[in-house]
Amino acid sequence: MGITRDMIDRINELYHKSQDVGLTEEEKGEQRELRQKYIEAIRVNMRANLNNISIKEEDGSITDLGKKYGGVKEV
């Protein structure tokens, strides 16, 4: 599941509330859960980007980092 704009807005809302008046235990749990989902979405996105990087070596060959390190299979 990806992160939505509403989820990001809620993360920010909870952060600002925590700085102003504090959060209830329920809100702290919600904040923790939303942050975990956000971090997971960033990791998935970063892994996808890294798996699509290829490097041209000095000898002219191409090293596909997704295949070499990311476990991406030949298609």
Biopython code that builds the backbone (N, CA, C, O; Angstrom):
import numpy as np
from Bio.PDB.StructureBuilder import StructureBuilder

atoms = [
    (1, "MET", "N", (0.838, -1.181, 0.000)),
    (1, "MET", "CA", (0.000, 0.000, 0.000)),
    (1, "MET", "C", (0.877, 1.237, 0.000)),
    (1, "MET", "O", (1.830, 1.342, 0.771)),
    (2, "GLY", "N", (0.544, 2.162, -0.868)),
    (2, "GLY", "CA", (1.301, 3.397, -0.934)),
    (2, "GLY", "C", (0.811, 4.410, 0.084)),
    (2, "GLY", "O", (-0.180, 4.197, 0.782)),
    (3, "ILE", "N", (1.512, 5.482, 0.145)),
    (3, "ILE", "CA", (1.158, 6.556, 1.065)),
    (3, "ILE", "C", (0.350, 7.595, 0.291)),
    (3, "ILE", "O", (0.707, 7.949, -0.832)),
    (4, "THR", "N", (-0.716, 8.075, 0.876)),
    (4, "THR", "CA", (-1.563, 9.054, 0.198)),
    (4, "THR", "C", (-1.277, 10.455, 0.737)),
    (4, "THR", "O", (-0.659, 10.619, 1.789)),
    (5, "ARG", "N", (-1.731, 11.436, 0.009)),
    (5, "ARG", "CA", (-1.581, 12.822, 0.440)),
    (5, "ARG", "C", (-2.290, 13.041, 1.782)),
    (5, "ARG", "O", (-1.792, 13.765, 2.645)),
    (6, "ASP", "N", (-3.458, 12.405, 1.947)),
    (6, "ASP", "CA", (-4.195, 12.530, 3.211)),
    (6, "ASP", "C", (-3.389, 11.975, 4.380)),
    (6, "ASP", "O", (-3.424, 12.528, 5.479)),
    (7, "MET", "N", (-2.662, 10.879, 4.146)),
    (7, "MET", "CA", (-1.851, 10.283, 5.210)),
    (7, "MET", "C", (-0.707, 11.224, 5.597)),
    (7, "MET", "O", (-0.407, 11.393, 6.779)),
    (8, "ILE", "N", (-0.080, 11.828, 4.601)),
    (8, "ILE", "CA", (1.014, 12.774, 4.869)),
    (8, "ILE", "C", (0.475, 13.983, 5.628)),
    (8, "ILE", "O", (1.092, 14.454, 6.584)),
    (9, "ASP", "N", (-0.678, 14.477, 5.192)),
    (9, "ASP", "CA", (-1.291, 15.609, 5.891)),
    (9, "ASP", "C", (-1.581, 15.254, 7.345)),
    (9, "ASP", "O", (-1.369, 16.073, 8.239)),
    (10, "ARG", "N", (-2.062, 14.039, 7.585)),
    (10, "ARG", "CA", (-2.377, 13.615, 8.956)),
    (10, "ARG", "C", (-1.097, 13.478, 9.785)),
    (10, "ARG", "O", (-1.086, 13.838, 10.962)),
    (11, "ILE", "N", (-0.032, 12.968, 9.193)),
    (11, "ILE", "CA", (1.260, 12.885, 9.897)),
    (11, "ILE", "C", (1.680, 14.277, 10.342)),
    (11, "ILE", "O", (2.078, 14.477, 11.490)),
    (12, "ASN", "N", (1.589, 15.232, 9.433)),
    (12, "ASN", "CA", (1.983, 16.613, 9.752)),
    (12, "ASN", "C", (1.064, 17.232, 10.806)),
    (12, "ASN", "O", (1.523, 17.946, 11.698)),
    (13, "GLU", "N", (-0.219, 16.957, 10.697)),
    (13, "GLU", "CA", (-1.189, 17.469, 11.671)),
    (13, "GLU", "C", (-0.875, 16.940, 13.069)),
    (13, "GLU", "O", (-0.885, 17.690, 14.044)),
    (14, "LEU", "N", (-0.601, 15.651, 13.151)),
    (14, "LEU", "CA", (-0.273, 15.059, 14.450)),
    (14, "LEU", "C", (1.039, 15.603, 15.001)),
    (14, "LEU", "O", (1.171, 15.823, 16.205)),
    (15, "TYR", "N", (1.998, 15.817, 14.123)),
    (15, "TYR", "CA", (3.279, 16.376, 14.573)),
    (15, "TYR", "C", (3.061, 17.761, 15.187)),
    (15, "TYR", "O", (3.539, 18.047, 16.285)),
    (16, "HIS", "N", (2.337, 18.611, 14.465)),
    (16, "HIS", "CA", (2.114, 19.971, 14.958)),
    (16, "HIS", "C", (1.312, 19.969, 16.261)),
    (16, "HIS", "O", (1.581, 20.760, 17.164)),
    (17, "LYS", "N", (0.341, 19.086, 16.349)),
    (17, "LYS", "CA", (-0.435, 18.991, 17.582)),
    (17, "LYS", "C", (0.453, 18.528, 18.731)),
    (17, "LYS", "O", (0.315, 19.007, 19.857)),
    (18, "SER", "N", (1.373, 17.588, 18.449)),
    (18, "SER", "CA", (2.264, 17.096, 19.502)),
    (18, "SER", "C", (3.162, 18.216, 20.028)),
    (18, "SER", "O", (3.511, 18.237, 21.208)),
    (19, "GLN", "N", (3.531, 19.142, 19.147)),
    (19, "GLN", "CA", (4.378, 20.259, 19.554)),
    (19, "GLN", "C", (3.591, 21.313, 20.332)),
    (19, "GLN", "O", (4.133, 21.979, 21.215)),
    (20, "ASP", "N", (2.311, 21.457, 19.996)),
    (20, "ASP", "CA", (1.493, 22.498, 20.623)),
    (20, "ASP", "C", (0.891, 22.053, 21.954)),
    (20, "ASP", "O", (1.144, 22.665, 22.991)),
    (21, "VAL", "N", (0.094, 20.987, 21.918)),
    (21, "VAL", "CA", (-0.653, 20.599, 23.115)),
    (21, "VAL", "C", (-0.408, 19.168, 23.552)),
    (21, "VAL", "O", (-0.848, 18.773, 24.631)),
    (22, "GLY", "N", (0.279, 18.388, 22.747)),
    (22, "GLY", "CA", (0.521, 16.992, 23.076)),
    (22, "GLY", "C", (-0.531, 16.091, 22.451)),
    (22, "GLY", "O", (-1.568, 16.560, 21.983)),
    (23, "LEU", "N", (-0.255, 14.805, 22.448)),
    (23, "LEU", "CA", (-1.142, 13.822, 21.829)),
    (23, "LEU", "C", (-1.692, 12.869, 22.874)),
    (23, "LEU", "O", (-1.054, 12.602, 23.893)),
    (24, "THR", "N", (-2.889, 12.359, 22.603)),
    (24, "THR", "CA", (-3.441, 11.293, 23.435)),
    (24, "THR", "C", (-2.696, 10.009, 23.086)),
    (24, "THR", "O", (-1.987, 9.955, 22.082)),
    (25, "GLU", "N", (-2.852, 8.991, 23.901)),
    (25, "GLU", "CA", (-2.209, 7.707, 23.615)),
    (25, "GLU", "C", (-2.703, 7.143, 22.287)),
    (25, "GLU", "O", (-1.931, 6.551, 21.532)),
    (26, "GLU", "N", (-3.987, 7.328, 22.004)),
    (26, "GLU", "CA", (-4.548, 6.859, 20.735)),
    (26, "GLU", "C", (-3.903, 7.587, 19.551)),
    (26, "GLU", "O", (-3.578, 6.968, 18.538)),
    (27, "GLU", "N", (-3.723, 8.884, 19.685)),
    (27, "GLU", "CA", (-3.088, 9.669, 18.616)),
    (27, "GLU", "C", (-1.619, 9.297, 18.465)),
    (27, "GLU", "O", (-1.103, 9.273, 17.348)),
    (28, "LYS", "N", (-0.937, 9.007, 19.569)),
    (28, "LYS", "CA", (0.458, 8.569, 19.492)),
    (28, "LYS", "C", (0.567, 7.261, 18.725)),
    (28, "LYS", "O", (1.487, 7.079, 17.929)),
    (29, "GLY", "N", (-0.377, 6.346, 18.964)),
    (29, "GLY", "CA", (-0.395, 5.083, 18.233)),
    (29, "GLY", "C", (-0.656, 5.301, 16.751)),
    (29, "GLY", "O", (-0.017, 4.680, 15.902)),
    (30, "GLU", "N", (-1.594, 6.181, 16.445)),
    (30, "GLU", "CA", (-1.890, 6.507, 15.047)),
    (30, "GLU", "C", (-0.673, 7.122, 14.374)),
    (30, "GLU", "O", (-0.352, 6.778, 13.236)),
    (31, "GLN", "N", (0.005, 8.026, 15.065)),
    (31, "GLN", "CA", (1.195, 8.676, 14.521)),
    (31, "GLN", "C", (2.283, 7.637, 14.239)),
    (31, "GLN", "O", (2.924, 7.668, 13.189)),
    (32, "ARG", "N", (2.482, 6.727, 15.177)),
    (32, "ARG", "CA", (3.491, 5.673, 15.017)),
    (32, "ARG", "C", (3.177, 4.805, 13.803)),
    (32, "ARG", "O", (4.064, 4.490, 13.009)),
    (33, "GLU", "N", (1.904, 4.422, 13.664)),
    (33, "GLU", "CA", (1.478, 3.582, 12.548)),
    (33, "GLU", "C", (1.641, 4.302, 11.202)),
    (33, "GLU", "O", (2.122, 3.719, 10.230)),
    (34, "LEU", "N", (1.241, 5.558, 11.160)),
    (34, "LEU", "CA", (1.370, 6.328, 9.913)),
    (34, "LEU", "C", (2.844, 6.516, 9.526)),
    (34, "LEU", "O", (3.205, 6.423, 8.353)),
    (35, "ARG", "N", (3.672, 6.777, 10.518)),
    (35, "ARG", "CA", (5.104, 6.949, 10.234)),
    (35, "ARG", "C", (5.721, 5.653, 9.699)),
    (35, "ARG", "O", (6.548, 5.684, 8.788)),
    (36, "GLN", "N", (5.314, 4.517, 10.269)),
    (36, "GLN", "CA", (5.833, 3.228, 9.792)),
    (36, "GLN", "C", (5.420, 2.986, 8.343)),
    (36, "GLN", "O", (6.227, 2.527, 7.534)),
    (37, "LYS", "N", (4.167, 3.292, 8.014)),
    (37, "LYS", "CA", (3.701, 3.137, 6.636)),
    (37, "LYS", "C", (4.464, 4.057, 5.699)),
    (37, "LYS", "O", (4.813, 3.664, 4.585)),
    (38, "TYR", "N", (4.724, 5.283, 6.145)),
    (38, "TYR", "CA", (5.464, 6.249, 5.331)),
    (38, "TYR", "C", (6.882, 5.752, 5.058)),
    (38, "TYR", "O", (7.357, 5.792, 3.923)),
    (39, "ILE", "N", (7.543, 5.289, 6.094)),
    (39, "ILE", "CA", (8.916, 4.789, 5.949)),
    (39, "ILE", "C", (8.949, 3.576, 5.024)),
    (39, "ILE", "O", (9.849, 3.465, 4.191)),
    (40, "GLU", "N", (7.990, 2.671, 5.155)),
    (40, "GLU", "CA", (7.928, 1.500, 4.283)),
    (40, "GLU", "C", (7.726, 1.917, 2.830)),
    (40, "GLU", "O", (8.341, 1.342, 1.932)),
    (41, "ALA", "N", (6.875, 2.906, 2.591)),
    (41, "ALA", "CA", (6.640, 3.384, 1.230)),
    (41, "ALA", "C", (7.923, 3.981, 0.643)),
    (41, "ALA", "O", (8.219, 3.780, -0.535)),
    (42, "ILE", "N", (8.676, 4.707, 1.456)),
    (42, "ILE", "CA", (9.948, 5.286, 1.003)),
    (42, "ILE", "C", (10.932, 4.173, 0.662)),
    (42, "ILE", "O", (11.621, 4.243, -0.356)),
    (43, "ARG", "N", (11.001, 3.154, 1.503)),
    (43, "ARG", "CA", (11.923, 2.033, 1.248)),
    (43, "ARG", "C", (11.581, 1.307, -0.056)),
    (43, "ARG", "O", (12.467, 0.991, -0.850)),
    (44, "VAL", "N", (10.290, 1.048, -0.266)),
    (44, "VAL", "CA", (9.860, 0.362, -1.490)),
    (44, "VAL", "C", (10.224, 1.201, -2.710)),
    (44, "VAL", "O", (10.736, 0.677, -3.699)),
    (45, "ASN", "N", (9.961, 2.493, -2.636)),
    (45, "ASN", "CA", (10.262, 3.387, -3.746)),
    (45, "ASN", "C", (11.767, 3.457, -4.003)),
    (45, "ASN", "O", (12.207, 3.419, -5.152)),
    (46, "MET", "N", (12.542, 3.558, -2.947)),
    (46, "MET", "CA", (14.000, 3.639, -3.087)),
    (46, "MET", "C", (14.556, 2.351, -3.692)),
    (46, "MET", "O", (15.427, 2.399, -4.561)),
    (47, "ARG", "N", (14.056, 1.196, -3.235)),
    (47, "ARG", "CA", (14.521, -0.083, -3.765)),
    (47, "ARG", "C", (14.203, -0.181, -5.252)),
    (47, "ARG", "O", (15.034, -0.640, -6.036)),
    (48, "ALA", "N", (13.007, 0.247, -5.645)),
    (48, "ALA", "CA", (12.616, 0.209, -7.058)),
    (48, "ALA", "C", (13.545, 1.099, -7.886)),
    (48, "ALA", "O", (13.961, 0.718, -8.980)),
    (49, "ASN", "N", (13.865, 2.268, -7.369)),
    (49, "ASN", "CA", (14.771, 3.170, -8.091)),
    (49, "ASN", "C", (16.171, 2.572, -8.203)),
    (49, "ASN", "O", (16.780, 2.603, -9.272)),
    (50, "LEU", "N", (16.673, 2.036, -7.114)),
    (50, "LEU", "CA", (18.017, 1.458, -7.136)),
    (50, "LEU", "C", (18.093, 0.245, -8.061)),
    (50, "LEU", "O", (19.118, 0.016, -8.704)),
    (51, "ASN", "N", (17.018, -0.528, -8.130)),
    (51, "ASN", "CA", (17.006, -1.705, -8.992)),
    (51, "ASN", "C", (16.983, -1.344, -10.471)),
    (51, "ASN", "O", (17.198, -2.213, -11.316)),
    (52, "ASN", "N", (16.730, -0.092, -10.798)),
    (52, "ASN", "CA", (16.701, 0.341, -12.195)),
    (52, "ASN", "C", (17.960, 1.088, -12.619)),
    (52, "ASN", "O", (17.989, 1.703, -13.685)),
    (53, "ILE", "N", (18.993, 1.038, -11.793)),
    (53, "ILE", "CA", (20.244, 1.724, -12.114)),
    (53, "ILE", "C", (21.212, 0.757, -12.796)),
    (53, "ILE", "O", (21.416, -0.370, -12.345)),
    (54, "SER", "N", (21.792, 1.224, -13.879)),
    (54, "SER", "CA", (22.844, 0.477, -14.566)),
    (54, "SER", "C", (24.077, 1.374, -14.633)),
    (54, "SER", "O", (23.973, 2.592, -14.785)),
    (55, "ILE", "N", (25.235, 0.749, -14.518)),
    (55, "ILE", "CA", (26.494, 1.487, -14.542)),
    (55, "ILE", "C", (27.307, 1.033, -15.738)),
    (55, "ILE", "O", (27.472, -0.163, -15.979)),
    (56, "LYS", "N", (27.812, 2.003, -16.480)),
    (56, "LYS", "CA", (28.711, 1.682, -17.584)),
    (56, "LYS", "C", (30.127, 1.611, -17.013)),
    (56, "LYS", "O", (30.657, 2.593, -16.493)),
    (57, "GLU", "N", (30.721, 0.429, -17.123)),
    (57, "GLU", "CA", (32.061, 0.195, -16.586)),
    (57, "GLU", "C", (33.111, 0.776, -17.532)),
    (57, "GLU", "O", (32.808, 1.115, -18.676)),
    (58, "GLU", "N", (34.352, 0.887, -17.043)),
    (58, "GLU", "CA", (35.444, 1.444, -17.838)),
    (58, "GLU", "C", (35.684, 0.654, -19.118)),
    (58, "GLU", "O", (36.084, 1.225, -20.132)),
    (59, "ASP", "N", (35.442, -0.667, -19.080)),
    (59, "ASP", "CA", (35.665, -1.492, -20.266)),
    (59, "ASP", "C", (34.492, -1.431, -21.249)),
    (59, "ASP", "O", (34.509, -2.107, -22.278)),
    (60, "GLY", "N", (33.475, -0.622, -20.935)),
    (60, "GLY", "CA", (32.333, -0.468, -21.819)),
    (60, "GLY", "C", (31.159, -1.381, -21.495)),
    (60, "GLY", "O", (30.068, -1.205, -22.037)),
    (61, "SER", "N", (31.372, -2.345, -20.624)),
    (61, "SER", "CA", (30.270, -3.243, -20.264)),
    (61, "SER", "C", (29.288, -2.510, -19.349)),
    (61, "SER", "O", (29.626, -1.508, -18.718)),
    (62, "ILE", "N", (28.087, -3.028, -19.296)),
    (62, "ILE", "CA", (27.039, -2.442, -18.471)),
    (62, "ILE", "C", (26.738, -3.389, -17.307)),
    (62, "ILE", "O", (26.485, -4.576, -17.514)),
    (63, "THR", "N", (26.768, -2.858, -16.089)),
    (63, "THR", "CA", (26.409, -3.627, -14.903)),
    (63, "THR", "C", (25.047, -3.164, -14.438)),
    (63, "THR", "O", (24.875, -2.000, -14.077)),
    (64, "ASP", "N", (24.072, -4.069, -14.443)),
    (64, "ASP", "CA", (22.721, -3.789, -13.978)),
    (64, "ASP", "C", (22.696, -4.072, -12.479)),
    (64, "ASP", "O", (22.765, -5.227, -12.060)),
    (65, "LEU", "N", (22.596, -3.019, -11.677)),
    (65, "LEU", "CA", (22.667, -3.191, -10.229)),
    (65, "LEU", "C", (21.469, -3.944, -9.672)),
    (65, "LEU", "O", (21.589, -4.636, -8.661)),
    (66, "GLY", "N", (20.318, -3.819, -10.318)),
    (66, "GLY", "CA", (19.144, -4.562, -9.874)),
    (66, "GLY", "C", (19.361, -6.054, -9.998)),
    (66, "GLY", "O", (18.974, -6.818, -9.114)),
    (67, "LYS", "N", (19.976, -6.471, -11.087)),
    (67, "LYS", "CA", (20.250, -7.898, -11.284)),
    (67, "LYS", "C", (21.402, -8.368, -10.401)),
    (67, "LYS", "O", (21.376, -9.483, -9.879)),
    (68, "LYS", "N", (22.419, -7.512, -10.235)),
    (68, "LYS", "CA", (23.587, -7.909, -9.482)),
    (68, "LYS", "C", (23.330, -7.933, -7.962)),
    (68, "LYS", "O", (23.757, -8.860, -7.273)),
    (69, "TYR", "N", (22.637, -6.919, -7.453)),
    (69, "TYR", "CA", (22.478, -6.794, -6.001)),
    (69, "TYR", "C", (21.023, -6.854, -5.514)),
    (69, "TYR", "O", (20.767, -7.189, -4.357)),
    (70, "GLY", "N", (20.091, -6.533, -6.384)),
    (70, "GLY", "CA", (18.714, -6.385, -5.943)),
    (70, "GLY", "C", (17.832, -7.596, -6.119)),
    (70, "GLY", "O", (16.652, -7.555, -5.769)),
    (71, "GLY", "N", (18.368, -8.666, -6.647)),
    (71, "GLY", "CA", (17.575, -9.869, -6.829)),
    (71, "GLY", "C", (16.589, -9.781, -7.986)),
    (71, "GLY", "O", (15.647, -10.570, -8.055)),
    (72, "VAL", "N", (16.796, -8.828, -8.897)),
    (72, "VAL", "CA", (15.921, -8.689, -10.047)),
    (72, "VAL", "C", (16.299, -9.762, -11.063)),
    (72, "VAL", "O", (17.469, -9.915, -11.412)),
    (73, "LYS", "N", (15.312, -10.488, -11.525)),
    (73, "LYS", "CA", (15.534, -11.582, -12.485)),
    (73, "LYS", "C", (15.522, -11.050, -13.909)),
    (73, "LYS", "O", (14.955, -9.992, -14.186)),
    (74, "GLU", "N", (16.155, -11.796, -14.810)),
    (74, "GLU", "CA", (16.097, -11.490, -16.245)),
    (74, "GLU", "C", (14.663, -11.624, -16.711)),
    (74, "GLU", "O", (13.935, -12.505, -16.253)),
    (75, "VAL", "N", (14.254, -10.754, -17.619)),
    (75, "VAL", "CA", (12.897, -10.830, -18.159)),
    (75, "VAL", "C", (12.929, -11.416, -19.537)),
    (75, "VAL", "O", (11.883, -11.565, -20.169)),
]
sb = StructureBuilder()
sb.init_structure("model")
sb.init_model(0)
sb.init_chain("A")
sb.init_seg("    ")
for serial, (resi, resn, name, xyz) in enumerate(atoms, 1):
    if name == "N":
        sb.init_residue(resn, " ", resi, " ")
    sb.init_atom(name, np.array(xyz, "f"), 0.0, 1.0, " ", f" {name:<3s}", serial, name[0])
structure = sb.get_structure()
